[in-house]
Amino acid sequence: MGVYQALHEAGLEPEWVIGTSIGAINGAIIAGNPPEQRLSRLKQFWDGVAYRVAAQGSGSFRQLEDWLRVVNITTQGIKSFFTPSPDAWWPGVHATVGLARAAFYSTSPLRATLAALVDFDYLNARQTRLTVGTVSVRSGRMRYFTNRDAPLSVDHVMASAAFPPGFPSVLIEGEPYWDGGIYSNTPLEAILDDRPRHSSLIFAVQLWPASGPEPDSIWQVMSRLRDIQYSSRAESHLERQRQIHRLRHVIRELGKHIPEGEREQAAVQELLDWGCGTTMHVVELDAPQLNGNDMHRDIDFSTCGIERRWMAGYEDTRGALERAPWREPLDPIEGIAVHRLRAGE
């Protein structure tokens, strides 16, 4: 949210937005509206899902407020996002209700919210490319849907945000899908594996940072555990992509040492086609930690939490744009440069 605001104010509109879960929702609002309407639509969404409290206390009072907020959201839902589903709560978790109803909440309110905030005709005019990540319930495989290849509907965004067992799966072409965050919370591989490849500047926003302080309480241990669980796949994917892209650059460099006559042979050309010279700069932005409440950051819809994370993304992105580390020379063998910027740096 704040990341996009900083880019927008700098006159930098994304050519491609990709996300899963809440990132897919933000992405659909950005790509599904003209640039001049994007910020107001984003603010409208987040104002609609914000959980408001009269005041913010401190110490034990703050912890009590946080606990009450989590309880209220868990039991009552959020009016414009999700509401409790009696089908799950009343008969019990072992009752056979069918996949479409096997969830604790109904996301019908989100469907109406997205229909009001996203212009799907504009989205499918492909002014900005949007890709949302999902996981097939049956195969367990990641699948990306993009408006470059076929029109997207509200179902594609809903599927990318269908995190079980809280939210129900969504059918697309007869196949049920869940939230892509189950498999990859920051789906960089969809960008780095794309063909044809183009040199790119990528801003990757991570709600669950890979690095963090040493925990000294059970609560902090549980929070740190979730950070590692959700961020580890993104880290391993990025390292794998760096290795692959380095090999592509090595192939390109080796091709320069092959005599021109031999280089024109079809078999040699086929091998050299595996090489490339594109450069990817990845700017990693980690969400800030907020007063020990990070255990429930995925359902932290408090006005304070939203505002602080929005502002952190805004300030960190402005700092990144000022420093512009992607302008520094890069080793010609290295195809991917990673610039890690943690909150407040």
N, C-alpha and C positions, 0 to 999 in steps of 0.2 A: 504494500500500500504506500508506505512512505518512500520506498525505493522507486516506485513508478512516479510519485510526485516530484522527486528530485530530478529524475530523467526528463519528465515533462517540462519542468521549469527551465531546464538547460536546453530545451529545444530538441531533445533526443527521443523520438518515438520508436518503440521496438518494432522490428520487422517480423518478429516471431515471438509468440508467448507460449510457453509450455508449462504445464503444471499438473499436479495431482491433488486430490482432496480439496482443501480450502484454496490451494493454489489454482486449481482448475476453475473454481468459482471466480476468484479475482481475475484470472486470465480471460474468462469468457466476458466479464464486464469490460475489460480493457479492449479486447479485440472486437467485441460486439457493439462498440459505440464509436462515433467519430472522436478524434482527439480532443475537441473542445468540450465534450460531454463526459469524458472518462472519469475525471476526478470527482465530479459531482455525483455520478452514479456509484462510484466506489464508496464515497462518504455516505450516500443514502443507504447502501447495503449495510455498512458497519454501524451506522446509527440505528438501523432497524434491529440488529441482533445484539446490540449492547445491553448488558445487564446493569441497571443503574441502582446505586445505593446512595443513601442520604449523605454519608460522610465516610472518610477513610480514617480508621483509628491507627494505633501503633501497638507494637508488642503483641501481647496475648489477645487484645481486642482485634487487632488486624487479623490474626490467625483465626479467631472466631468468625469474623466477617467473611474471610475466604472460605471457611468450612461451610457456613450457611449458604453462601452463593453457590458452591458446588452442589450442595444438597438440593437447593431450589431448582437449579438447572437440570439436575438428574431426575427429579420427581415431576417437574412441571414442563420442562423443555423450554424452547424459545419460540415465541409466537410466530415469527416470520421465517423460521428455520425448521424446527422439528417439534413434534408433540408426542407424549407417551402413547404407546399402542396397547390398548386393552388386550388384544389378542396374545401378546407376549406376557404381560404382567399377570393376567388373571388365571389362565390354565396352568402356568408354570413352564419352565424352560424345557421340560421333556415332552410336552404336548406336541403332537404332529399337526402343524398348522400350514405347511407348505412353505417353500422357499420365499415366495413373495411377501409372506407375513411373518417370517422367522426373524424378527428384529424387535428391539425394545421400543423403537420410535417409528413414527410415520414421518416421512419427509415431504408430504403433500404441500405444506406451507412453503418449502424451498422451491418447489416447482412453480408456484404462483409468483414468488419473489423473483426468480430468474426470468420468467416470462415478462415481468414488468420492467426489469432493468437491462436485459440483453436484447438487442435488435438482431434477431437471427438472420433476417434478410441481409442486413449490413454485414454480419459476420461471414455469411456464405458468399458475399461478393468478393471476399478474399483480399480486402484492403490490408489486413494484417493476418498473418498466419497464426492459427491456434491449434495446439496439440494437447490433448488430455490423455492421461495414463489411466488404464484400467487393468484389472486382473480377471481372467476367466474363472468363474467359480468351478467349472468342471475340470479344466485342464491345469489350472494353477499358473498359467503363462501370462506374462505381461502383454498387453496389446495397446497400441497407441492409435487414437483416432485423430485425424487432422483434416481441417477444411480445405487443404490443398488437394486432397485426393477425392473427397466426397463431402456433401453437405453435412453439417453438424446440427443436431437438435438439442432441445433441453435434456433429452434422455442421456446423451453422451456426457454432459456435464454432471448430471445427477449420478450416473454410474461411477464417474471418477471420484465422487464424494461419498459413495455408499460404503462407509467403513463399518464392517460387522463387529459384533452383533448388534451394535447400536442402530445402524441404518440398514434397510432392506436392499437386496440386490436389485439391479435394473436390467430389464430385457432389452437387448439390441440385436435385431435380426434373429430373434428366437434364442439367443444365447444370454445367460445371466452373467452380469459383471459386478465386481466389487471395486472399492477404492484402490487405485493403483499404488497408494502409499504402503499397502501391505507388502509389496515387492520392492518398490523403489520410491523413497520419499522425495528425492530430488533427481528426476529422471534425465540426467545429463546425457546418457547413452543415446537417447533419441536424437539429440542434436549432433553429437559427435559421430554417429554412424550414418547420418543422413547423406543421401546422394542426389544430385552432385554436391560435393563439399564446397563450402565457401569460407574464406577467412572471416572470423567472427569475433565479436566482443560479447561475452556472455556474463550476465549478472545472475548468480545462483544464490537464492535466499534459503537459508537453512534454519528452520524453527528449532531443530534439535542439534546443537553444536557437537562436533566430534571431540573438541578439547574443552576442558573445564577444570575448575578447582577441585582439589582433593576433598571428598566429603568427610564430615566428622560426626554425622548422626545417621540413624537408620533411615530417616525421612530423606536426607540428602543422598544417601546411598541409592534409595529407590528412584529418586529423580535422576541421578547420574546414570543409573542402569538404563533408563528409558532413552536418555540422550544417546548412549552408545548403541543401543538396539536399533534406533531409527536412523542414525547417521552413518553407521558402519558400512552399509551397502553402497551408499553414495561415495564414500571414500574409496572403497575397493574398486568400484566401477571406474572412478576417475583415474586411479592408478593404472588400471588395465588399459584404459583409453590412451593414456600417455605413452605406454609401451607400444601399443599398436601404431599410434601416430608417428612415433619415433622411427619405427620400422618403415613406414611409408616414406618418410624423408630419406632414410638410408637408401631405399630402392631408387629414389629420384637421384641421389648423389652418385650411386653406382652407375646409373645409366649414362652419366656424363663421361664415364671412362670407357664406354664401349665404342669401338670404331663406328663411324657413321654408316658405313655399308652394312655392318652386321645389325646395327640398331634398327634399320628399316625392315628387317625380316619380321614376318607376321608373328612367329613364335616368340621372338624377343619383345616385340611391341606388346603382346598379350601379357607378358610378365611385367614389363615396365608400367603397364596401366595400373598395377597395384600401388605404385608410388604416387605421391602428390606433394604439392608445395604449400598447401594452406596452413595458416597459423591460427590457432584458437587461444584467445586470452579469456580465462575464467576468473571472474572476480567473485570470491566467496564471501557472503555476508551472513554472519551468525546473529540470530536474535539474542537480545540481552537477557540476563537472568534477573528475575524480579522478586526480591525479598523472600527467597525460599519457597515461593509458590509455584515453581516450575514443574512440580509433579503433575499438575493439572493444566498445564499451559495449553493443551489441545482443546480444552473446553473453558479456557479463560476468556469469557466474553464480557468481563467487567470493563466499564468505561475507562478506568485507570489503566488496566492492562492493554487495552486496544490503543489508547492514546500514547502510552510509553513505547510500545513496539512500533507504532506508526512513526513516531518521532525518531526512534533509534535508527530505523531503516532510512529515513529521510536524511538525518545528519551523516550517517556512515556513507551513504551514496554520494552526498555532496563532497565529503572528504575524499572519496575515491576518484570522483571526477576532477577534483583539484590536483590530486597527486598524479593521476593518469599513468599508473605504472606500465600500462600496455604500450606506451610510447618508447620504452627502453629497448635497446637492441636485444635480440634473442638469438641464441645459438641456432644456426641453420639446420642442425640435426633435430632440434627440439621442436615439435609441432604444436605442443600444448604448454602454455605457461599458466600457472595457478597463482593468483594473488589473494592470499587469505587475509581478510580484514575482519577482526572481531569487534563486537559492539564497543563503541567508545574510543577505538584506536584512531 
